[in-house]
Amino acid sequence: MPHNDRRLYPWAVQGTLSPLTIVGAQGSWFVDEGGGRHLDLAAQLAYTNVGHGHPRVVEAIRRQAAELPVIGPGFANRPATRLAEMLAEVTPGDLNRTFFTNGGAEAIEYAIRIARQVTGRLKVVTRYQSYHGSTLGAITATGENRRVYAEPGAAGFVKTLDPYRYRCPFCRANGACTLACADAVEQTVLGEGPETVAAIVVEPVTGLSGLVPPPDGYLRRLRELCDRHGILLVFDEVITGFCRTGRWFASQVWDVTPDLMTVAKGLTSGYVPLGATIVSDRVAAHFDDNYLGAGLTYAAHPLACAAGCAVLEVYVEEDLAARAAATGERMAAGLSELADRHPCVGDVRGVGMIACLELVRSRETREPLSPQRTEGPLTAEMGAVRGAILGRRVWPLFRWNLIGLTPPLTLTPEELDHGLDALDAGLEAADRALA
């Protein structure tokens, strides 16, 4: 720990920590207090989409701080009004009304609350491999292991199984996906009683508990299921939103529009905390004559919304959706080439600039190189992988036996090659340890 550091760090055993102190960042790089430059292949936690220190965003924050840094949520302010208009222009379908929050977890909280108010139902169906945030409702909606630290949680949440082709409990042995994972969601809804279910909440691409894209047809099946039973479909696009998948939103990759969508991270590229629950015109119309039981002291914060406006301008003017699609293809090709050379790689998956290497002890048994769904210490082999990559000052996302790549959308080809070289060294360390 740094000298005199009085912080408690999130999701960590405090006594084992020795975090870097970061003093600057620009583009795809951040700089430690010793002057070391590090390549950010994670965009921190998948949010610095426009890179660090983008001058347009920095200037927008500076200008707004001088003009109107804060005003209460009951007033209108120009940045919030403009940002809501800009969001309505880029979101799919009739997702035209925005409730601003301070981040992604609160966006999920209010999506759940709004769904319950609109439908008059209690239950919310989520998935076991999901992560939706750490506030009470969001962590109860979460399926992966971090939820146990908040249990017992809130009432009314029901879990179902995920699409995960590489480890599918339904059809892994088949030559093709049978969409039995979608059948499982339907059986869960039928078992609970469809008339009791307010919403189905899913990440279109599973987040940091797997970075797993859904099979084609899966999200369409969820849409049809919800329409049949009057259930609201909620997409958590906190990670996938804002050009990361090569489209503005992951829902557009599979051409499925939800009733509510939660966003954060890429909304401001992380420069100022901001999230949003974006709802369809039909959902919003409920509150024309009914009380909206939702509010936050810092909702529609003008400084954050000014940053959001500037970030959305960057996405448009630099055509970052198209750039993410092209860079994502190069990244996928580079990762596939690494997998061909390194037997420790069990699976390569992703969409756009979300990618994942899943490492195994054996491709035949698919035994993870380090256990999944636990926050215990890494195995020596996975530790060697991490050490080799970080030793080259390259920072992807590490979790369990996974290496995730969610770099800034502004990543250059040269930076991508540098990152792939570091991954190559890490995979070589794993191969040696397993030999």
C-alpha positions as CSV (number, residue, x, y, z in Angstrom):
1,M,0.0,0.0,0.0
2,P,1.2,3.6,-0.7
3,H,2.5,5.3,2.5
4,N,-0.3,6.8,4.6
5,D,-3.0,5.4,2.2
6,R,-6.2,5.4,4.3
7,R,-8.4,4.1,1.5
8,L,-10.3,0.9,1.6
9,Y,-10.1,-0.5,-2.0
10,P,-13.0,-2.2,-3.6
11,W,-13.3,-6.0,-4.1
12,A,-9.9,-6.7,-2.6
13,V,-8.0,-8.2,0.4
14,Q,-6.5,-5.0,1.7
15,G,-3.3,-6.4,3.2
16,T,-2.2,-7.9,-0.1
17,L,-2.5,-4.6,-2.1
18,S,0.3,-2.6,-3.6
19,P,-1.5,-0.4,-6.1
20,L,0.4,1.9,-8.5
21,T,0.0,5.6,-8.0
22,I,-1.1,7.1,-11.3
23,V,-0.2,10.7,-12.0
24,G,-1.2,11.2,-15.6
25,A,-2.8,9.7,-18.7
26,Q,-3.2,10.4,-22.4
27,G,-4.8,8.4,-25.2
28,S,-4.3,4.7,-24.5
29,W,-1.6,5.2,-21.9
30,F,-1.4,6.1,-18.2
31,V,1.7,7.1,-16.3
32,D,2.8,6.1,-12.8
33,E,4.6,8.4,-10.3
34,G,8.0,6.9,-11.4
35,G,7.4,7.9,-15.0
36,G,6.5,4.4,-16.3
37,R,4.1,4.4,-19.2
38,H,1.4,1.6,-19.2
39,L,-0.8,0.5,-22.1
40,D,-4.4,0.5,-21.1
41,L,-6.0,-2.5,-22.8
42,A,-8.9,-2.4,-20.4
43,A,-9.9,1.3,-20.8
44,Q,-9.7,1.1,-17.0
45,L,-13.0,-0.8,-16.3
46,A,-14.2,-0.6,-19.9
47,Y,-15.1,3.1,-19.8
48,T,-12.4,5.4,-21.3
49,N,-13.9,4.8,-24.7
50,V,-12.5,8.0,-26.2
51,G,-9.1,7.6,-24.6
52,H,-7.6,9.5,-21.7
53,G,-7.4,13.2,-21.7
54,H,-9.4,14.0,-24.9
55,P,-9.1,17.8,-25.3
56,R,-12.8,18.3,-26.3
57,V,-14.1,16.6,-23.2
58,V,-11.6,18.2,-20.9
59,E,-12.5,21.7,-22.3
60,A,-16.2,21.0,-22.0
61,I,-15.8,20.1,-18.3
62,R,-13.7,23.2,-17.7
63,R,-16.1,25.5,-19.4
64,Q,-19.2,24.1,-17.6
65,A,-17.4,24.3,-14.2
66,A,-16.9,28.0,-14.8
67,E,-20.5,28.6,-16.0
68,L,-22.7,26.3,-13.8
69,P,-21.0,23.5,-12.0
70,V,-24.1,22.2,-10.1
71,I,-27.8,22.8,-9.8
72,G,-30.6,20.8,-8.1
73,P,-32.3,18.0,-9.9
74,G,-35.7,19.7,-9.9
75,F,-34.4,22.4,-12.2
76,A,-33.7,22.0,-15.9
77,N,-30.2,22.7,-17.1
78,R,-28.9,23.1,-20.6
79,P,-26.3,20.3,-20.7
80,A,-28.9,17.7,-19.3
81,T,-31.5,18.8,-21.8
82,R,-29.1,18.6,-24.7
83,L,-27.7,15.3,-23.6
84,A,-31.2,13.7,-23.3
85,E,-31.9,14.9,-26.9
86,M,-28.6,13.5,-28.2
87,L,-29.3,10.2,-26.6
88,A,-32.8,10.0,-28.2
89,E,-31.1,10.5,-31.6
90,V,-28.7,7.6,-31.2
91,T,-30.6,5.0,-29.1
92,P,-32.6,2.3,-31.0
93,G,-36.3,2.2,-31.5
94,D,-38.5,4.4,-29.3
95,L,-36.0,4.6,-26.4
96,N,-36.5,8.4,-26.2
97,R,-36.8,9.3,-22.5
98,T,-33.9,9.4,-20.0
99,F,-33.6,9.4,-16.2
100,F,-30.1,10.4,-15.3
101,T,-28.3,8.7,-12.4
102,N,-24.8,8.9,-10.9
103,G,-23.6,5.6,-12.4
104,G,-24.5,2.1,-13.7
105,A,-25.6,0.5,-10.5
106,E,-28.2,3.3,-9.8
107,A,-29.3,3.0,-13.5
108,I,-30.1,-0.6,-12.8
109,E,-31.9,0.2,-9.5
110,Y,-34.2,2.6,-11.3
111,A,-34.8,0.4,-14.2
112,I,-36.0,-2.2,-11.8
113,R,-38.1,0.3,-9.8
114,I,-39.7,1.7,-13.0
115,A,-40.4,-1.8,-14.4
116,R,-42.2,-2.7,-11.1
117,Q,-44.2,0.6,-11.1
118,V,-45.3,0.2,-14.7
119,T,-46.3,-3.4,-14.6
120,G,-47.5,-3.7,-11.0
121,R,-45.5,-6.9,-10.7
122,L,-42.7,-7.8,-8.3
123,K,-40.4,-10.4,-9.8
124,V,-37.3,-9.7,-11.8
125,V,-35.5,-12.5,-13.7
126,T,-31.7,-12.2,-14.1
127,R,-28.9,-14.6,-14.9
128,Y,-26.3,-16.4,-12.8
129,Q,-23.3,-15.1,-14.6
130,S,-24.4,-11.5,-14.6
131,Y,-23.0,-8.4,-12.8
132,H,-25.2,-5.4,-12.4
133,G,-23.6,-3.3,-9.7
134,S,-23.1,-3.2,-5.9
135,T,-26.0,-1.3,-4.5
136,L,-28.6,-3.5,-2.9
137,G,-31.0,-4.0,-5.8
138,A,-28.2,-4.2,-8.3
139,I,-26.1,-6.7,-6.3
140,T,-29.2,-8.9,-5.7
141,A,-29.9,-8.8,-9.4
142,T,-26.3,-9.9,-9.9
143,G,-25.7,-13.6,-10.4
144,E,-22.0,-14.1,-10.1
145,N,-20.1,-14.7,-6.8
146,R,-19.7,-11.1,-5.6
147,R,-23.4,-11.0,-4.7
148,V,-22.8,-13.3,-1.7
149,Y,-21.1,-10.4,0.2
150,A,-24.5,-8.6,0.2
151,E,-26.8,-11.5,1.1
152,P,-29.5,-11.7,2.2
153,G,-30.5,-9.3,-0.6
154,A,-33.6,-7.6,-1.8
155,A,-36.8,-9.5,-2.4
156,G,-38.3,-10.6,-5.8
157,F,-35.2,-11.6,-7.8
158,V,-35.1,-14.9,-9.6
159,K,-32.0,-16.4,-11.4
160,T,-31.8,-18.4,-14.6
161,L,-28.9,-19.9,-16.6
162,D,-26.8,-18.1,-19.2
163,P,-25.8,-18.6,-22.8
164,Y,-22.1,-19.7,-22.6
165,R,-21.3,-21.8,-25.6
166,Y,-17.8,-22.9,-24.4
167,R,-19.2,-24.3,-21.2
168,C,-22.9,-24.7,-22.1
169,P,-24.7,-27.1,-19.8
170,F,-27.3,-27.7,-22.5
171,C,-25.7,-28.3,-25.9
172,R,-21.9,-28.0,-25.7
173,A,-21.5,-31.5,-27.2
174,N,-23.7,-30.5,-30.2
175,G,-22.3,-29.2,-33.4
176,A,-24.4,-26.1,-33.2
177,C,-26.3,-24.1,-30.6
178,T,-29.8,-25.2,-30.0
179,L,-30.9,-22.1,-28.1
180,A,-31.7,-24.3,-25.1
181,C,-30.4,-21.4,-23.0
182,A,-33.4,-19.3,-24.2
183,D,-35.7,-22.2,-23.4
184,A,-34.3,-22.2,-19.8
185,V,-35.3,-18.5,-19.4
186,E,-38.8,-19.3,-20.6
187,Q,-39.1,-22.2,-18.2
188,T,-38.0,-20.0,-15.4
189,V,-40.7,-17.5,-16.3
190,L,-43.3,-20.1,-16.6
191,G,-42.3,-21.7,-13.3
192,E,-42.5,-18.4,-11.5
193,G,-45.8,-17.4,-13.2
194,P,-45.5,-14.9,-16.0
195,E,-48.2,-12.7,-14.4
196,T,-45.8,-12.1,-11.5
197,V,-42.7,-11.1,-13.6
198,A,-42.1,-7.4,-14.1
199,A,-38.8,-7.6,-16.1
200,I,-36.1,-9.8,-17.5
201,V,-32.7,-8.0,-17.1
202,V,-29.7,-9.1,-19.1
203,E,-26.3,-7.9,-20.3
204,P,-26.5,-8.3,-24.1
205,V,-22.9,-9.4,-23.8
206,T,-22.0,-10.9,-20.4
207,G,-19.7,-8.6,-18.6
208,L,-16.6,-9.2,-16.5
209,S,-17.8,-12.7,-15.4
210,G,-17.1,-14.0,-18.9
211,L,-17.4,-11.4,-21.7
212,V,-19.6,-13.9,-23.6
213,P,-21.6,-12.8,-26.6
214,P,-25.1,-14.4,-27.0
215,P,-25.8,-16.9,-29.7
216,D,-27.7,-15.6,-32.7
217,G,-31.4,-15.7,-32.0
218,Y,-31.1,-15.6,-28.2
219,L,-32.0,-12.0,-27.6
220,R,-34.8,-12.2,-30.2
221,R,-36.3,-15.1,-28.2
222,L,-36.2,-13.0,-25.0
223,R,-38.0,-10.2,-26.8
224,E,-40.7,-12.6,-28.0
225,L,-41.1,-14.1,-24.5
226,C,-41.5,-10.7,-22.9
227,D,-44.0,-9.5,-25.6
228,R,-46.1,-12.7,-25.1
229,H,-46.5,-12.1,-21.3
230,G,-46.4,-8.4,-20.9
231,I,-42.9,-8.5,-19.3
232,L,-40.5,-5.6,-19.8
233,L,-37.1,-6.4,-21.3
234,V,-34.2,-4.5,-19.8
235,F,-30.7,-4.5,-21.4
236,D,-27.8,-3.5,-19.2
237,E,-25.5,-1.8,-21.7
238,V,-23.2,-0.2,-19.1
239,I,-20.2,-2.0,-20.7
240,T,-21.5,-2.6,-24.2
241,G,-23.0,0.8,-24.9
242,F,-21.5,3.7,-26.9
243,C,-19.8,2.1,-29.9
244,R,-17.8,-0.6,-28.1
245,T,-19.4,-3.4,-30.1
246,G,-19.0,-1.6,-33.4
247,R,-22.5,-0.3,-33.2
248,W,-23.9,2.5,-30.9
249,F,-25.4,-0.2,-28.7
250,A,-25.1,-4.0,-28.6
251,S,-28.9,-4.3,-29.0
252,Q,-28.3,-3.1,-32.6
253,V,-25.8,-5.9,-33.3
254,W,-28.6,-8.4,-32.9
255,D,-31.5,-6.0,-34.0
256,V,-33.5,-6.3,-30.7
257,T,-34.8,-3.3,-29.0
258,P,-35.5,-3.5,-25.2
259,D,-38.1,-1.6,-23.3
260,L,-35.5,-0.1,-20.9
261,M,-31.8,0.3,-21.3
262,T,-29.2,1.2,-18.7
263,V,-26.0,3.0,-19.6
264,A,-23.0,4.6,-17.8
265,K,-19.2,4.1,-18.4
266,G,-18.9,5.2,-22.0
267,L,-21.6,7.9,-21.6
268,T,-18.9,10.3,-20.3
269,S,-15.9,8.0,-21.1
270,G,-15.6,7.9,-17.3
271,Y,-14.4,11.5,-17.0
272,V,-17.2,12.4,-14.7
273,P,-19.5,9.8,-13.1
274,L,-22.9,9.6,-14.9
275,G,-25.4,6.9,-15.7
276,A,-28.9,6.8,-17.2
277,T,-32.0,4.7,-17.4
278,I,-33.4,5.1,-20.9
279,V,-37.0,4.1,-21.4
280,S,-39.4,3.7,-24.3
281,D,-42.1,6.1,-25.0
282,R,-44.7,3.6,-23.9
283,V,-43.0,3.1,-20.5
284,A,-42.5,6.8,-20.1
285,A,-46.2,7.5,-20.8
286,H,-47.1,5.6,-17.6
287,F,-45.7,8.5,-15.6
288,D,-47.7,11.2,-17.4
289,D,-50.5,10.4,-14.9
290,N,-48.6,8.4,-12.3
291,Y,-46.0,9.5,-9.7
292,L,-42.4,8.6,-10.6
293,G,-41.0,7.3,-7.3
294,A,-37.4,8.0,-8.2
295,G,-34.9,10.7,-7.4
296,L,-31.3,11.5,-6.7
297,T,-29.6,14.6,-5.3
298,Y,-27.1,14.7,-8.2
299,A,-29.4,13.5,-11.0
300,A,-28.8,15.3,-14.3
301,H,-25.7,17.0,-12.8
302,P,-24.7,19.7,-15.3
303,L,-20.9,19.1,-15.1
304,A,-21.4,15.4,-15.9
305,C,-23.9,16.0,-18.6
306,A,-21.6,18.6,-20.3
307,A,-19.0,15.9,-20.4
308,G,-21.5,13.5,-21.8
309,C,-22.4,15.9,-24.6
310,A,-18.8,16.3,-25.5
311,V,-18.2,12.6,-25.5
312,L,-21.1,11.9,-27.8
313,E,-19.8,14.6,-30.2
314,V,-16.5,12.7,-30.3
315,Y,-18.2,9.4,-31.1
316,V,-20.0,11.0,-34.1
317,E,-17.2,13.2,-35.4
318,E,-14.4,10.5,-35.1
319,D,-16.8,7.8,-36.3
320,L,-15.7,5.6,-33.4
321,A,-18.4,2.9,-34.0
322,A,-16.8,2.2,-37.4
323,R,-13.3,2.4,-36.0
324,A,-14.2,0.0,-33.2
325,A,-15.6,-2.5,-35.7
326,A,-12.4,-2.3,-37.8
327,T,-10.0,-2.5,-34.8
328,G,-12.2,-5.2,-33.3
329,E,-11.7,-7.4,-36.4
330,R,-7.9,-6.9,-36.2
331,M,-7.9,-7.6,-32.5
332,A,-10.0,-10.8,-33.1
333,A,-7.6,-12.0,-35.8
334,G,-4.6,-11.3,-33.6
335,L,-6.1,-13.2,-30.7
336,S,-7.0,-16.2,-32.9
337,E,-3.4,-16.3,-34.1
338,L,-2.2,-16.4,-30.5
339,A,-4.7,-19.2,-29.8
340,D,-3.4,-21.3,-32.7
341,R,0.1,-21.1,-31.2
342,H,-0.6,-21.5,-27.5
343,P,-2.4,-24.7,-26.2
344,C,-3.3,-23.0,-23.0
345,V,-6.0,-21.0,-24.8
346,G,-9.3,-22.8,-24.7
347,D,-11.6,-20.2,-26.2
348,V,-11.4,-16.8,-28.0
349,R,-14.6,-14.8,-28.1
350,G,-15.9,-11.3,-28.5
351,V,-17.7,-8.7,-30.5
352,G,-16.2,-5.4,-31.6
353,M,-13.7,-4.1,-29.0
354,I,-14.9,-6.6,-26.4
355,A,-12.7,-9.7,-26.4
356,C,-11.7,-12.5,-24.1
357,L,-9.1,-15.3,-23.9
358,E,-10.2,-18.2,-21.7
359,L,-7.2,-20.1,-20.5
360,V,-7.3,-23.8,-19.6
361,R,-5.0,-26.6,-18.4
362,S,-6.2,-28.9,-21.2
363,R,-8.3,-28.2,-24.3
364,E,-9.7,-31.7,-24.0
365,T,-11.0,-31.3,-20.4
366,R,-11.4,-27.5,-20.5
367,E,-10.3,-27.3,-16.9
368,P,-9.8,-23.6,-16.1
369,L,-6.3,-22.5,-15.6
370,S,-7.5,-20.8,-12.4
371,P,-10.9,-21.6,-10.8
372,Q,-13.9,-19.6,-11.9
373,R,-16.6,-18.0,-9.6
374,T,-14.2,-17.5,-6.7
375,E,-12.2,-14.6,-5.4
376,G,-9.5,-16.8,-4.0
377,P,-5.9,-16.5,-4.9
378,L,-4.9,-17.2,-8.5
379,T,-3.1,-20.5,-9.3
380,A,0.7,-20.2,-9.9
381,E,0.2,-20.7,-13.6
382,M,-2.3,-17.8,-13.9
383,G,-0.1,-15.7,-11.7
384,A,2.7,-16.3,-14.2
385,V,0.5,-15.1,-17.0
386,R,-0.4,-12.0,-15.2
387,G,3.2,-11.3,-14.1
388,A,4.5,-11.6,-17.7
389,I,1.9,-9.3,-19.1
390,L,2.0,-6.6,-16.4
391,G,5.8,-6.9,-16.5
392,R,5.6,-5.4,-20.0
393,R,3.5,-2.6,-18.6
394,V,0.4,-3.7,-20.5
395,W,-2.9,-3.8,-18.5
396,P,-5.8,-6.0,-19.8
397,L,-8.6,-7.1,-17.5
398,F,-7.8,-10.2,-15.5
399,R,-10.3,-12.4,-13.7
400,W,-10.2,-16.1,-12.8
401,N,-8.8,-17.8,-16.0
402,L,-9.9,-15.0,-18.2
403,I,-8.0,-12.2,-20.0
404,G,-10.4,-9.5,-21.1
405,L,-9.7,-6.8,-23.7
406,T,-11.8,-3.7,-23.7
407,P,-9.3,-1.0,-24.8
408,P,-10.1,2.6,-25.7
409,L,-11.8,2.8,-29.1
410,T,-9.1,5.1,-30.2
411,L,-6.4,2.4,-29.9
412,T,-4.0,2.5,-32.8
413,P,-2.7,-0.5,-34.8
414,E,0.7,0.0,-33.3
415,E,-0.7,0.0,-29.8
416,L,-2.7,-3.2,-30.6
417,D,0.4,-4.9,-31.8
418,H,2.3,-3.9,-28.7
419,G,-0.5,-5.3,-26.5
420,L,-0.6,-8.6,-28.5
421,D,3.1,-9.0,-28.0
422,A,2.7,-8.8,-24.3
423,L,-0.2,-11.3,-24.4
424,D,2.0,-13.6,-26.4
425,A,4.6,-13.5,-23.6
426,G,1.9,-14.2,-21.0
427,L,0.6,-17.2,-22.9
428,E,4.1,-18.5,-23.4
429,A,4.6,-18.4,-19.6
430,A,1.4,-20.5,-19.1
431,D,2.5,-23.0,-21.7
432,R,5.9,-23.4,-20.0
433,A,4.2,-23.8,-16.6
434,L,1.9,-26.5,-17.9
435,A,4.6,-28.4,-19.8
